[in-house]
């Protein structure tokens, strides 16, 4: 396995660093059982899920949000 140093990461362009973070995040969500939540985090997720169930049409799908973020809007 190759090891990246902080200097290696900082030598990447901003778009390349963003892609690296996305790739890392994607690798983490593949193993959700490895992500430990605090009681406060679990309560917040439960609160948000309940709000979604009360009004599923409020908000925007992740794909739309992601595109807005990438386009700077």
N, C-alpha and C positions, 0 to 999 in steps of 0.2 A: 504494500500500500504506500502510495506517495504521501508525504506530509507537506502541507502548505504552511508557510510561515506567515506572520502578519505582513511582512514586507512583500511576500508573494501576492497576497490578497490586495494590498494597497497599490501594487504595480498594475493591477487590472483597471480597465476603464470603468466608469460608473455603471454603464449598462451591463458589463461583464460581471461586476460585483452583485448587481441586482439579480442577474440570472443565477449566480452561485447561491445566493440566499434562497431563491425560489427552489433550486435543486435540493438544497439542504432541507428546506421545509417539506418538500415533497417526500423525501426519504424518511422524515420523522412521522408524517401522517400515515405512512405504510405500516407502522407498528404502534397503533394507538394505545395498546396495553402497556407500553413502556413509558407513556407520559403520565406522570403522577400529578394529581390536582390537589390543591389545598381545599379545605372545607369552604372557604370564601369563594374560590374559583368555581367549585361545583355548584354552590348556591347561585352564583351569577349566571352560570350556564343554564341552570334550571329556570331562573327568572326569565331569561331571554327566550328559552324554548316555550315557556308558558305564554309569553307575549306574542310569539309567532303563532301559536295555536289559536289565540284569541283573534288575531288579524293576520292571516297568512299573506294577504295582498299588500301589506305595508312593507316598505323597504325595497331593496333591489337584489336580484340574483347575483351571486359571486362573479360570474362572468362579466356582467355589466359594471359592477364596482371595480373590478380589476382593470377593465378597459379605461374607465374614467381615471383611475390612478395613473395608468401608463400614459394617458394622453395629457395629464396635467390639469384636468378639469375638476 
